[in-house]
Amino acid sequence: MAKGKDVRVTVILECTSCVRNSVDKVSRGISRYITQKNRNNMPNRFELKKFCPYCYKHTIHGEIKK
């Protein structure tokens, strides 16, 4: 039997340091990545360390709502 199709969901990861720094400075942009996660294995918010082209370094990208 096939499982439900809504187990894997598409999530958007957003740079946390760009979001914090955009309040003080003029924002050039916010780095975002699109990925998938398994809802059964990771029910909490998803975080990955990815490269941010606006900060020019690897930063933590956290899951945001659509």
SEDO-101314 format. One record per residue: residue number from 1; residue in three letters; z, y, x of N, C-alpha, C in turn. Coordinates in nm, 4 decimals. Each point is the difference from the previous one (the first is absolute). Example, Ala and Ser with C-alpha at 12.3 -4.5 7.8 and 13.67 -1.06 7.14 Angstrom:
<atoms>
+-----+-----+----------+----------+----------+----------+----------+----------+----------+----------+----------+
|   k |   r |      n_w |      n_v |      n_u |     ca_w |     ca_v |     ca_u |      c_w |      c_v |      c_u |
+-----+-----+----------+----------+----------+----------+----------+----------+----------+----------+----------+
|   1 | ALA |   0.7800 |  -0.5690 |   1.3190 |   0.0000 |   0.1190 |  -0.0890 |   0.0000 |   0.1200 |   0.0900 |
|   2 | SER |  -0.0720 |   0.1050 |  -0.0350 |   0.0060 |   0.1190 |   0.0820 |   0.0730 |   0.1090 |  -0.0770 |
+-----+-----+----------+----------+----------+----------+----------+----------+----------+----------+----------+
</atoms>
This chain:
<atoms>
+-----+-----+----------+----------+----------+----------+----------+----------+----------+----------+----------+
|   k |   r |      n_w |      n_v |      n_u |     ca_w |     ca_v |     ca_u |      c_w |      c_v |      c_u |
+-----+-----+----------+----------+----------+----------+----------+----------+----------+----------+----------+
|   1 | MET |   0.0000 |  -0.1186 |   0.0829 |   0.0000 |   0.1186 |  -0.0829 |   0.0000 |   0.1258 |   0.0879 |
|   2 | ALA |  -0.0703 |   0.0986 |  -0.0423 |  -0.0043 |   0.1258 |   0.0735 |   0.1191 |   0.0867 |  -0.0379 |
|   3 | LYS |   0.0495 |   0.0719 |   0.1007 |   0.1112 |   0.0905 |  -0.0262 |  -0.0538 |   0.1292 |  -0.0596 |
|   4 | GLY |   0.0928 |   0.0864 |  -0.0420 |  -0.0408 |   0.1283 |  -0.0560 |  -0.0690 |   0.0856 |   0.1043 |
|   5 | LYS |  -0.0943 |   0.0814 |  -0.0429 |  -0.0762 |   0.0812 |   0.0938 |   0.0740 |   0.1261 |   0.0430 |
|   6 | ASP |   0.1101 |   0.0323 |  -0.0634 |   0.0700 |   0.1238 |   0.0342 |   0.1094 |  -0.0204 |   0.1035 |
|   7 | VAL |  -0.0041 |  -0.1114 |   0.0761 |   0.0987 |  -0.0225 |   0.1048 |  -0.0284 |   0.0915 |   0.1184 |
|   8 | ARG |  -0.1253 |   0.0090 |   0.0425 |  -0.0377 |   0.0906 |   0.1086 |  -0.0428 |   0.1337 |  -0.0589 |
|   9 | VAL |   0.0643 |   0.1062 |   0.0452 |  -0.0299 |   0.1335 |  -0.0519 |  -0.0460 |   0.0894 |   0.1145 |
|  10 | THR |  -0.0839 |   0.0974 |  -0.0306 |  -0.0475 |   0.0980 |   0.0963 |   0.1015 |   0.1137 |   0.0089 |
|  11 | VAL |   0.0380 |   0.0355 |   0.1223 |   0.0965 |   0.1078 |   0.0216 |  -0.0597 |   0.1030 |   0.0952 |
|  12 | ILE |   0.0498 |   0.1223 |  -0.0080 |  -0.0425 |   0.1087 |   0.0874 |   0.1158 |   0.0342 |   0.0921 |
|  13 | LEU |  -0.0269 |   0.0022 |   0.1318 |   0.1002 |   0.0361 |   0.0987 |  -0.0271 |   0.1418 |   0.0475 |
|  14 | GLU |   0.1048 |   0.0829 |   0.0029 |  -0.0137 |   0.1405 |   0.0370 |   0.0920 |   0.0312 |   0.1168 |
|  15 | CYS |  -0.0467 |   0.0817 |   0.0934 |   0.0771 |   0.0367 |   0.1191 |   0.1231 |   0.0794 |  -0.0415 |
|  16 | THR |   0.1176 |  -0.0435 |   0.0443 |   0.1238 |   0.0678 |  -0.0392 |   0.0240 |   0.1274 |   0.0800 |
|  17 | SER |  -0.0455 |   0.0053 |   0.1263 |   0.0232 |   0.1200 |   0.0792 |  -0.0933 |   0.1140 |  -0.0415 |
|  18 | CYS |  -0.1225 |  -0.0299 |  -0.0437 |  -0.0911 |   0.1050 |  -0.0492 |   0.0556 |   0.0634 |  -0.1275 |
|  19 | VAL |   0.0593 |  -0.0816 |  -0.0866 |   0.0537 |   0.0510 |  -0.1251 |   0.1173 |   0.0933 |   0.0270 |
|  20 | ARG |   0.0852 |  -0.0367 |   0.0960 |   0.1161 |   0.0836 |   0.0326 |  -0.0412 |   0.1290 |   0.0695 |
|  21 | ASN |  -0.0987 |  -0.0055 |   0.0908 |  -0.0404 |   0.1178 |   0.0762 |  -0.0899 |   0.0941 |  -0.0778 |
|  22 | SER |  -0.0618 |  -0.0454 |  -0.1083 |  -0.0928 |   0.0865 |  -0.0734 |   0.0719 |   0.1111 |  -0.0753 |
|  23 | VAL |   0.1319 |  -0.0101 |  -0.0185 |   0.0745 |   0.1052 |  -0.0673 |   0.0085 |   0.1224 |   0.0893 |
|  24 | ASP |   0.0206 |  -0.0202 |   0.1316 |   0.0174 |   0.1114 |   0.0931 |  -0.1330 |   0.0588 |   0.0477 |
|  25 | LYS |  -0.0958 |  -0.0858 |   0.0291 |  -0.1268 |   0.0446 |   0.0581 |  -0.1122 |  -0.0083 |  -0.1024 |
|  26 | VAL |  -0.1141 |   0.0552 |   0.0357 |  -0.1197 |  -0.0158 |  -0.0825 |  -0.0519 |  -0.1411 |   0.0236 |
|  27 | SER |  -0.0113 |  -0.0780 |  -0.1041 |  -0.0373 |  -0.1405 |   0.0126 |  -0.1492 |  -0.0155 |   0.0220 |
|  28 | ARG |  -0.0376 |  -0.0766 |   0.1030 |  -0.1403 |  -0.0321 |   0.0228 |  -0.0406 |  -0.1194 |  -0.0834 |
|  29 | GLY |   0.0967 |  -0.0799 |  -0.0402 |  -0.0287 |  -0.1186 |  -0.0786 |   0.1136 |  -0.0986 |   0.0109 |
|  30 | ILE |  -0.0059 |  -0.1032 |  -0.0807 |   0.1017 |  -0.1040 |   0.0019 |  -0.0718 |  -0.1324 |   0.0163 |
|  31 | SER |   0.0450 |  -0.0791 |   0.0972 |  -0.0613 |  -0.1290 |   0.0286 |   0.0383 |  -0.1010 |  -0.1069 |
|  32 | ARG |  -0.0996 |  -0.0715 |  -0.0533 |   0.0237 |  -0.1022 |  -0.1015 |  -0.0802 |  -0.1251 |   0.0326 |
|  33 | TYR |   0.0610 |  -0.1147 |  -0.0233 |  -0.0649 |  -0.1294 |   0.0158 |   0.0120 |  -0.0766 |  -0.1312 |
|  34 | ILE |  -0.0986 |  -0.0850 |  -0.0296 |   0.0030 |  -0.0853 |  -0.1183 |   0.0109 |  -0.1438 |   0.0474 |
|  35 | THR |   0.0945 |  -0.0750 |  -0.0572 |   0.0200 |  -0.1399 |   0.0353 |   0.0482 |  -0.0764 |  -0.1220 |
|  36 | GLN |   0.0248 |  -0.1285 |   0.0173 |   0.0501 |  -0.0828 |  -0.1091 |   0.1331 |  -0.0616 |   0.0403 |
|  37 | LYS |   0.0820 |  -0.0303 |  -0.1011 |   0.1252 |  -0.0695 |   0.0261 |   0.0232 |  -0.1029 |  -0.1094 |
|  38 | ASN |   0.0778 |  -0.1008 |   0.0328 |   0.0367 |  -0.1029 |  -0.0949 |   0.1286 |   0.0444 |  -0.0694 |
|  39 | ARG |  -0.0072 |   0.0179 |  -0.1300 |   0.1133 |   0.0530 |  -0.0756 |   0.1192 |  -0.0963 |  -0.0004 |
|  40 | ASN |  -0.0267 |  -0.1313 |   0.0074 |   0.1087 |  -0.0975 |  -0.0004 |   0.0766 |  -0.0001 |   0.1320 |
|  41 | ASN |  -0.0703 |   0.0122 |   0.1126 |   0.0647 |  -0.0032 |   0.1312 |   0.0631 |   0.1331 |   0.0380 |
|  42 | MET |  -0.0570 |   0.1121 |  -0.0423 |   0.0478 |   0.1335 |   0.0379 |   0.0186 |   0.0854 |  -0.1246 |
|  43 | PRO |   0.1082 |  -0.0189 |  -0.0734 |   0.0195 |   0.0794 |  -0.1216 |   0.0391 |   0.1458 |   0.0282 |
|  44 | ASN |   0.0524 |   0.0276 |   0.1203 |   0.0431 |   0.1365 |   0.0346 |  -0.1169 |   0.0821 |   0.0532 |
|  45 | ARG |   0.0285 |   0.1252 |   0.0329 |  -0.1025 |   0.0883 |   0.0567 |  -0.0449 |  -0.0533 |   0.1352 |
|  46 | PHE |  -0.1275 |   0.0167 |   0.0280 |  -0.0652 |  -0.0549 |   0.1179 |  -0.0125 |   0.1093 |   0.1050 |
|  47 | GLU |   0.0328 |  -0.0292 |   0.1277 |  -0.0156 |   0.0965 |   0.1090 |  -0.0638 |  -0.0689 |   0.1196 |
|  48 | LEU |  -0.0968 |   0.0681 |   0.0623 |  -0.0658 |  -0.0501 |   0.1199 |  -0.0119 |   0.1135 |   0.1007 |
|  49 | LYS |  -0.0045 |  -0.0352 |   0.1263 |  -0.0223 |   0.0986 |   0.1046 |  -0.1493 |   0.0034 |   0.0295 |
|  50 | LYS |  -0.0663 |   0.1106 |  -0.0348 |  -0.1451 |   0.0138 |   0.0145 |  -0.0301 |   0.1276 |   0.0782 |
|  51 | PHE |  -0.1248 |   0.0125 |   0.0467 |  -0.0417 |   0.1196 |   0.0727 |  -0.0348 |   0.1115 |  -0.0970 |
|  52 | CYS |   0.0535 |   0.1188 |   0.0250 |  -0.0297 |   0.1181 |  -0.0817 |  -0.0915 |   0.0921 |   0.0806 |
|  53 | PRO |  -0.1238 |   0.0244 |  -0.0457 |  -0.0905 |   0.0867 |   0.0753 |   0.0398 |   0.1478 |  -0.0032 |
|  54 | TYR |   0.0868 |   0.0408 |  -0.0915 |   0.0437 |   0.1385 |  -0.0075 |   0.1189 |   0.0261 |   0.0911 |
|  55 | CYS |   0.0874 |  -0.0989 |   0.0195 |   0.1137 |   0.0124 |   0.0919 |  -0.0371 |  -0.0446 |   0.1414 |
|  56 | TYR |  -0.1119 |  -0.0711 |   0.0143 |  -0.0470 |  -0.0565 |   0.1268 |   0.1003 |  -0.0972 |   0.0614 |
|  57 | LYS |   0.0680 |  -0.0802 |  -0.0840 |   0.0918 |  -0.1025 |   0.0490 |   0.0250 |  -0.1023 |  -0.1095 |
|  58 | HIS |   0.0662 |  -0.1088 |   0.0359 |   0.0355 |  -0.1034 |  -0.0963 |   0.1259 |   0.0431 |  -0.0735 |
|  59 | THR |  -0.0058 |   0.0018 |  -0.1329 |   0.1134 |   0.0404 |  -0.0824 |   0.0192 |  -0.1009 |  -0.1115 |
|  60 | ILE |   0.1120 |   0.0129 |  -0.0703 |   0.0284 |  -0.0901 |  -0.1115 |  -0.0733 |   0.0497 |  -0.1232 |
|  61 | HIS |  -0.0748 |  -0.0892 |  -0.0620 |  -0.0720 |   0.0292 |  -0.1237 |   0.0694 |  -0.0771 |  -0.1107 |
|  62 | GLY |   0.0451 |   0.0705 |  -0.1029 |   0.0710 |  -0.0618 |  -0.1105 |  -0.0851 |  -0.0073 |  -0.1253 |
|  63 | GLU |   0.0352 |  -0.0914 |  -0.0868 |  -0.0734 |  -0.0219 |  -0.1252 |   0.0270 |   0.1142 |  -0.0982 |
|  64 | ILE |  -0.1047 |   0.0457 |  -0.0669 |   0.0134 |   0.1041 |  -0.1019 |  -0.0536 |  -0.0543 |  -0.1331 |
|  65 | LYS |   0.0348 |   0.0690 |  -0.1073 |  -0.0515 |  -0.0390 |  -0.1317 |  -0.1408 |   0.0535 |  -0.0153 |
|  66 | LYS |  -0.0798 |  -0.0660 |  -0.0825 |  -0.1367 |   0.0438 |  -0.0254 |  -0.0019 |   0.1168 |  -0.0943 |
+-----+-----+----------+----------+----------+----------+----------+----------+----------+----------+----------+
</atoms>
